[in-house]
Amino acid sequence: MKNPWLALRYRKKRRLDEHKVSSHNGFGDIPEDMMQTWRWFGPGDPVPLDYIKQAGATGIVSALHHLYRGEAWPLEEVFKRRDQIRAEGFLWPVVESIPIHNSIKLRSGPYQHFVGAWKDTLSAVAKAGVEVICYNFMPVVDWTRTDLQWRLPTTGYALRFDVVDFAAYDLCILERQGAEADYSEERIRPRTAVSLPCPTNVEMISNTQLSPASRAPKPRTIVKQFAA
């Protein structure tokens, strides 16, 4: 094909055809131009690839999470992760994500060095066959919710966001300037209402505003994690 754009679309379509998920896998029909993927955090992930396979996924979304300081990912490490994924019968179509050093975000210090490292990593994952790099841009704490182990009625666990716990984190741990103005007066009470290392000049959202579910014991919250 002379048109490079059409050639790229053809190659992607052919790859999807070769690894197309059956519509009879128990999870409903999946369009032919889509691939079911699953996030995997590497060999240390408590959910092994074998379990993901049972869920019906054919692709893995992963990254080299042990290399997170902005340094370039060595090609041999990238190939090692690719081979781990392929050995279990999966494709590795997506990286989430290549770390972006803070100096790049601030455009200060050695940011040019880390821009070069990011480009080197991009080149390495491309050589491994990865075609998509994705990011989630979220303020303050990225993907983390206030409760990291919320017990569900099904006895499973999930992440859960609680605005009261978040306010405690914002006011008492981050100590963000002007944070008090972002929370309504009727929900603010003296810090004596809670046992947190909160500055004496900062008021705290009252526990009386919590729902009964929110008052339930939290095995591990972001407030406890950072206050420890």
C-alpha positions as YAML, in Angstrom:
chain: A
units: angstrom
residues:
- id: 1
  name: MET
  ca: [0.00, 0.00, 0.00]
- id: 2
  name: LYS
  ca: [1.37, 3.39, -0.99]
- id: 3
  name: ASN
  ca: [-0.67, 5.37, 1.54]
- id: 4
  name: PRO
  ca: [1.15, 4.94, 4.93]
- id: 5
  name: TRP
  ca: [-2.00, 5.79, 6.92]
- id: 6
  name: LEU
  ca: [-4.03, 3.09, 5.19]
- id: 7
  name: ALA
  ca: [-1.15, 0.66, 5.61]
- id: 8
  name: LEU
  ca: [-1.06, 1.33, 9.37]
- id: 9
  name: ARG
  ca: [-4.83, 0.79, 9.67]
- id: 10
  name: TYR
  ca: [-4.52, -2.43, 7.68]
- id: 11
  name: ARG
  ca: [-1.77, -3.77, 9.95]
- id: 12
  name: LYS
  ca: [-3.80, -2.96, 13.08]
- id: 13
  name: LYS
  ca: [-6.93, -4.58, 11.63]
- id: 14
  name: ARG
  ca: [-4.97, -7.70, 10.67]
- id: 15
  name: ARG
  ca: [-3.48, -7.97, 14.17]
- id: 16
  name: LEU
  ca: [-6.91, -7.65, 15.74]
- id: 17
  name: ASP
  ca: [-8.30, -10.28, 13.38]
- id: 18
  name: GLU
  ca: [-5.55, -12.69, 14.40]
- id: 19
  name: HIS
  ca: [-6.32, -12.25, 18.11]
- id: 20
  name: LYS
  ca: [-10.04, -11.56, 17.96]
- id: 21
  name: VAL
  ca: [-12.01, -12.48, 21.07]
- id: 22
  name: SER
  ca: [-14.78, -14.99, 20.47]
- id: 23
  name: SER
  ca: [-18.29, -13.67, 20.95]
- id: 24
  name: HIS
  ca: [-19.08, -16.89, 22.85]
- id: 25
  name: ASN
  ca: [-16.71, -16.33, 25.77]
- id: 26
  name: GLY
  ca: [-19.53, -15.67, 28.24]
- id: 27
  name: PHE
  ca: [-18.95, -11.92, 28.43]
- id: 28
  name: GLY
  ca: [-21.20, -10.84, 25.56]
- id: 29
  name: ASP
  ca: [-20.42, -9.79, 22.03]
- id: 30
  name: ILE
  ca: [-17.21, -7.82, 21.50]
- id: 31
  name: PRO
  ca: [-16.88, -5.74, 18.31]
- id: 32
  name: GLU
  ca: [-14.25, -7.05, 15.94]
- id: 33
  name: ASP
  ca: [-12.29, -3.80, 16.03]
- id: 34
  name: MET
  ca: [-11.97, -3.84, 19.83]
- id: 35
  name: MET
  ca: [-9.72, -5.82, 22.15]
- id: 36
  name: GLN
  ca: [-10.54, -6.63, 25.75]
- id: 37
  name: THR
  ca: [-7.58, -5.60, 27.89]
- id: 38
  name: TRP
  ca: [-6.75, -5.78, 31.58]
- id: 39
  name: ARG
  ca: [-4.41, -3.68, 33.73]
- id: 40
  name: TRP
  ca: [-1.49, -5.68, 35.13]
- id: 41
  name: PHE
  ca: [1.17, -4.21, 37.42]
- id: 42
  name: GLY
  ca: [3.85, -6.78, 36.70]
- id: 43
  name: PRO
  ca: [5.14, -9.88, 38.47]
- id: 44
  name: GLY
  ca: [4.37, -8.37, 41.89]
- id: 45
  name: ASP
  ca: [0.68, -7.90, 41.07]
- id: 46
  name: PRO
  ca: [-1.46, -10.05, 43.40]
- id: 47
  name: VAL
  ca: [-3.66, -10.83, 40.38]
- id: 48
  name: PRO
  ca: [-1.63, -13.17, 38.14]
- id: 49
  name: LEU
  ca: [-1.95, -13.29, 34.38]
- id: 50
  name: ASP
  ca: [-3.62, -16.68, 34.62]
- id: 51
  name: TYR
  ca: [-6.54, -15.13, 36.50]
- id: 52
  name: ILE
  ca: [-6.82, -12.36, 33.89]
- id: 53
  name: LYS
  ca: [-7.01, -14.99, 31.19]
- id: 54
  name: GLN
  ca: [-10.03, -16.52, 32.92]
- id: 55
  name: ALA
  ca: [-11.75, -13.12, 32.82]
- id: 56
  name: GLY
  ca: [-11.70, -13.22, 29.03]
- id: 57
  name: ALA
  ca: [-9.05, -10.59, 28.25]
- id: 58
  name: THR
  ca: [-6.62, -11.01, 25.37]
- id: 59
  name: GLY
  ca: [-4.52, -7.89, 25.88]
- id: 60
  name: ILE
  ca: [-2.53, -6.54, 28.82]
- id: 61
  name: VAL
  ca: [-2.08, -2.89, 29.80]
- id: 62
  name: SER
  ca: [1.15, -2.63, 31.75]
- id: 63
  name: ALA
  ca: [4.24, -0.56, 32.47]
- id: 64
  name: LEU
  ca: [7.60, -0.94, 34.19]
- id: 65
  name: HIS
  ca: [6.33, 0.30, 37.53]
- id: 66
  name: HIS
  ca: [9.66, -0.39, 39.24]
- id: 67
  name: LEU
  ca: [11.23, 2.32, 37.05]
- id: 68
  name: TYR
  ca: [9.24, 5.37, 38.06]
- id: 69
  name: ARG
  ca: [11.73, 8.22, 38.58]
- id: 70
  name: GLY
  ca: [11.80, 9.41, 35.00]
- id: 71
  name: GLU
  ca: [14.81, 7.42, 33.86]
- id: 72
  name: ALA
  ca: [14.75, 5.73, 30.47]
- id: 73
  name: TRP
  ca: [13.47, 2.16, 30.43]
- id: 74
  name: PRO
  ca: [16.26, -0.16, 29.20]
- id: 75
  name: LEU
  ca: [15.29, -2.02, 26.06]
- id: 76
  name: GLU
  ca: [16.09, -5.37, 27.66]
- id: 77
  name: GLU
  ca: [13.68, -4.61, 30.54]
- id: 78
  name: VAL
  ca: [10.94, -3.67, 28.09]
- id: 79
  name: PHE
  ca: [11.46, -6.86, 26.10]
- id: 80
  name: LYS
  ca: [11.46, -8.86, 29.32]
- id: 81
  name: ARG
  ca: [8.01, -7.51, 30.24]
- id: 82
  name: ARG
  ca: [6.76, -8.13, 26.69]
- id: 83
  name: ASP
  ca: [7.99, -11.73, 26.81]
- id: 84
  name: GLN
  ca: [6.37, -12.31, 30.22]
- id: 85
  name: ILE
  ca: [3.05, -11.18, 28.79]
- id: 86
  name: ARG
  ca: [3.39, -13.15, 25.55]
- id: 87
  name: ALA
  ca: [4.36, -16.32, 27.40]
- id: 88
  name: GLU
  ca: [0.85, -16.36, 28.90]
- id: 89
  name: GLY
  ca: [-0.80, -15.93, 25.50]
- id: 90
  name: PHE
  ca: [-1.52, -12.18, 25.71]
- id: 91
  name: LEU
  ca: [-0.69, -9.17, 23.59]
- id: 92
  name: TRP
  ca: [0.81, -6.01, 25.10]
- id: 93
  name: PRO
  ca: [-0.91, -3.25, 23.09]
- id: 94
  name: VAL
  ca: [-0.96, -0.44, 25.69]
- id: 95
  name: VAL
  ca: [1.48, 1.12, 28.16]
- id: 96
  name: GLU
  ca: [-0.03, 3.02, 31.08]
- id: 97
  name: SER
  ca: [2.08, 5.01, 31.57]
- id: 98
  name: ILE
  ca: [5.59, 6.31, 30.93]
- id: 99
  name: PRO
  ca: [6.46, 8.41, 34.02]
- id: 100
  name: ILE
  ca: [6.83, 12.15, 33.48]
- id: 101
  name: HIS
  ca: [9.45, 13.69, 35.75]
- id: 102
  name: ASN
  ca: [8.33, 16.68, 37.80]
- id: 103
  name: SER
  ca: [10.98, 18.88, 36.20]
- id: 104
  name: ILE
  ca: [9.16, 18.43, 32.87]
- id: 105
  name: LYS
  ca: [5.87, 19.51, 34.41]
- id: 106
  name: LEU
  ca: [7.55, 22.57, 35.91]
- id: 107
  name: ARG
  ca: [9.77, 23.18, 32.88]
- id: 108
  name: SER
  ca: [12.71, 23.74, 35.21]
- id: 109
  name: GLY
  ca: [15.98, 22.15, 36.27]
- id: 110
  name: PRO
  ca: [17.18, 19.20, 34.19]
- id: 111
  name: TYR
  ca: [13.88, 18.86, 32.34]
- id: 112
  name: GLN
  ca: [15.56, 18.52, 28.94]
- id: 113
  name: HIS
  ca: [17.43, 15.45, 30.19]
- id: 114
  name: PHE
  ca: [14.18, 13.82, 31.31]
- id: 115
  name: VAL
  ca: [12.42, 14.74, 28.08]
- id: 116
  name: GLY
  ca: [15.19, 12.81, 26.31]
- id: 117
  name: ALA
  ca: [14.72, 9.88, 28.70]
- id: 118
  name: TRP
  ca: [10.97, 9.88, 27.99]
- id: 119
  name: LYS
  ca: [11.66, 9.78, 24.25]
- id: 120
  name: ASP
  ca: [14.10, 6.89, 24.70]
- id: 121
  name: THR
  ca: [11.43, 4.97, 26.62]
- id: 122
  name: LEU
  ca: [8.87, 5.69, 23.92]
- id: 123
  name: SER
  ca: [11.27, 4.30, 21.33]
- id: 124
  name: ALA
  ca: [11.90, 1.19, 23.43]
- id: 125
  name: VAL
  ca: [8.21, 0.32, 23.90]
- id: 126
  name: ALA
  ca: [7.59, 0.92, 20.20]
- id: 127
  name: LYS
  ca: [10.31, -1.62, 19.39]
- id: 128
  name: ALA
  ca: [8.44, -4.05, 21.65]
- id: 129
  name: GLY
  ca: [5.31, -3.61, 19.52]
- id: 130
  name: VAL
  ca: [3.35, -1.30, 21.82]
- id: 131
  name: GLU
  ca: [1.31, 1.20, 19.82]
- id: 132
  name: VAL
  ca: [-0.64, 3.07, 22.52]
- id: 133
  name: ILE
  ca: [0.61, 5.14, 25.46]
- id: 134
  name: CYS
  ca: [-2.17, 6.39, 27.72]
- id: 135
  name: TYR
  ca: [-2.40, 8.68, 30.74]
- id: 136
  name: ASN
  ca: [-4.94, 9.60, 33.38]
- id: 137
  name: PHE
  ca: [-4.47, 13.17, 34.58]
- id: 138
  name: MET
  ca: [-5.96, 13.57, 38.05]
- id: 139
  name: PRO
  ca: [-5.30, 16.23, 40.70]
- id: 140
  name: VAL
  ca: [-3.54, 15.76, 44.04]
- id: 141
  name: VAL
  ca: [-3.39, 11.98, 44.47]
- id: 142
  name: ASP
  ca: [-3.82, 10.57, 40.96]
- id: 143
  name: TRP
  ca: [-5.90, 7.36, 40.98]
- id: 144
  name: THR
  ca: [-5.83, 6.85, 44.75]
- id: 145
  name: ARG
  ca: [-9.15, 7.10, 46.57]
- id: 146
  name: THR
  ca: [-9.61, 7.95, 50.23]
- id: 147
  name: ASP
  ca: [-10.32, 4.33, 51.11]
- id: 148
  name: LEU
  ca: [-8.06, 1.75, 49.55]
- id: 149
  name: GLN
  ca: [-9.91, -1.31, 50.91]
- id: 150
  name: TRP
  ca: [-13.65, -0.66, 51.02]
- id: 151
  name: ARG
  ca: [-15.49, -3.88, 51.82]
- id: 152
  name: LEU
  ca: [-18.39, -4.55, 49.46]
- id: 153
  name: PRO
  ca: [-21.60, -6.45, 50.30]
- id: 154
  name: THR
  ca: [-20.27, -9.20, 48.03]
- id: 155
  name: THR
  ca: [-17.28, -9.52, 50.45]
- id: 156
  name: GLY
  ca: [-14.95, -8.17, 47.78]
- id: 157
  name: TYR
  ca: [-12.95, -4.95, 48.07]
- id: 158
  name: ALA
  ca: [-12.93, -1.74, 46.05]
- id: 159
  name: LEU
  ca: [-11.49, 1.77, 46.09]
- id: 160
  name: ARG
  ca: [-13.90, 4.35, 47.50]
- id: 161
  name: PHE
  ca: [-13.90, 8.15, 47.58]
- id: 162
  name: ASP
  ca: [-15.15, 9.96, 50.67]
- id: 163
  name: VAL
  ca: [-15.21, 13.77, 50.53]
- id: 164
  name: VAL
  ca: [-14.88, 14.08, 54.31]
- id: 165
  name: ASP
  ca: [-11.73, 12.00, 54.40]
- id: 166
  name: PHE
  ca: [-10.41, 13.93, 51.42]
- id: 167
  name: ALA
  ca: [-11.02, 17.21, 53.22]
- id: 168
  name: ALA
  ca: [-9.10, 15.90, 56.23]
- id: 169
  name: TYR
  ca: [-6.21, 15.04, 53.92]
- id: 170
  name: ASP
  ca: [-6.40, 18.42, 52.18]
- id: 171
  name: LEU
  ca: [-6.63, 20.49, 55.36]
- id: 172
  name: CYS
  ca: [-4.53, 18.55, 57.82]
- id: 173
  name: ILE
  ca: [-1.87, 16.77, 55.78]
- id: 174
  name: LEU
  ca: [-1.38, 18.76, 52.59]
- id: 175
  name: GLU
  ca: [-2.17, 21.96, 54.52]
- id: 176
  name: ARG
  ca: [-3.04, 23.58, 51.21]
- id: 177
  name: GLN
  ca: [-3.27, 27.35, 51.51]
- id: 178
  name: GLY
  ca: [-6.86, 28.55, 51.27]
- id: 179
  name: ALA
  ca: [-8.31, 25.03, 51.41]
- id: 180
  name: GLU
  ca: [-10.79, 26.03, 54.11]
- id: 181
  name: ALA
  ca: [-12.67, 28.17, 51.59]
- id: 182
  name: ASP
  ca: [-13.42, 25.11, 49.44]
- id: 183
  name: TYR
  ca: [-15.61, 23.39, 52.06]
- id: 184
  name: SER
  ca: [-19.06, 24.51, 53.17]
- id: 185
  name: GLU
  ca: [-19.49, 26.12, 56.59]
- id: 186
  name: GLU
  ca: [-22.22, 23.75, 57.75]
- id: 187
  name: ARG
  ca: [-19.83, 20.83, 57.43]
- id: 188
  name: ILE
  ca: [-16.94, 22.45, 59.28]
- id: 189
  name: ARG
  ca: [-16.40, 21.85, 62.99]
- id: 190
  name: PRO
  ca: [-13.45, 22.39, 65.35]
- id: 191
  name: ARG
  ca: [-10.54, 20.01, 64.86]
- id: 192
  name: THR
  ca: [-11.26, 18.51, 68.30]
- id: 193
  name: ALA
  ca: [-13.96, 16.47, 66.56]
- id: 194
  name: VAL
  ca: [-11.31, 14.24, 65.07]
- id: 195
  name: SER
  ca: [-7.94, 12.89, 66.15]
- id: 196
  name: LEU
  ca: [-5.70, 14.05, 63.31]
- id: 197
  name: PRO
  ca: [-2.44, 16.00, 63.36]
- id: 198
  name: CYS
  ca: [-4.33, 19.08, 62.17]
- id: 199
  name: PRO
  ca: [-2.88, 22.59, 62.73]
- id: 200
  name: THR
  ca: [-4.68, 24.49, 65.47]
- id: 201
  name: ASN
  ca: [-5.72, 27.23, 63.06]
- id: 202
  name: VAL
  ca: [-7.51, 24.82, 60.71]
- id: 203
  name: GLU
  ca: [-11.06, 23.64, 61.26]
- id: 204
  name: MET
  ca: [-12.14, 20.13, 60.44]
- id: 205
  name: ILE
  ca: [-15.16, 18.73, 58.66]
- id: 206
  name: SER
  ca: [-17.42, 17.12, 61.23]
- id: 207
  name: ASN
  ca: [-17.96, 13.39, 61.49]
- id: 208
  name: THR
  ca: [-21.63, 14.17, 62.03]
- id: 209
  name: GLN
  ca: [-21.91, 14.82, 58.31]
- id: 210
  name: LEU
  ca: [-20.85, 11.28, 57.45]
- id: 211
  name: SER
  ca: [-23.36, 8.77, 56.20]
- id: 212
  name: PRO
  ca: [-23.77, 5.57, 58.27]
- id: 213
  name: ALA
  ca: [-21.74, 3.70, 55.69]
- id: 214
  name: SER
  ca: [-18.98, 6.27, 55.86]
- id: 215
  name: ARG
  ca: [-18.83, 5.95, 59.67]
- id: 216
  name: ALA
  ca: [-18.00, 2.27, 59.34]
- id: 217
  name: PRO
  ca: [-14.43, 1.32, 60.30]
- id: 218
  name: LYS
  ca: [-11.98, 1.90, 57.46]
- id: 219
  name: PRO
  ca: [-9.16, -0.67, 57.38]
- id: 220
  name: ARG
  ca: [-6.84, 1.58, 55.38]
- id: 221
  name: THR
  ca: [-7.63, 5.12, 54.37]
- id: 222
  name: ILE
  ca: [-5.46, 7.65, 52.63]
- id: 223
  name: VAL
  ca: [-5.69, 9.87, 55.71]
- id: 224
  name: LYS
  ca: [-4.31, 7.15, 57.96]
- id: 225
  name: GLN
  ca: [-1.70, 6.24, 55.38]
- id: 226
  name: PHE
  ca: [-0.24, 9.73, 55.14]
- id: 227
  name: ALA
  ca: [-0.77, 10.72, 58.76]
- id: 228
  name: ALA
  ca: [1.22, 7.71, 59.98]
...
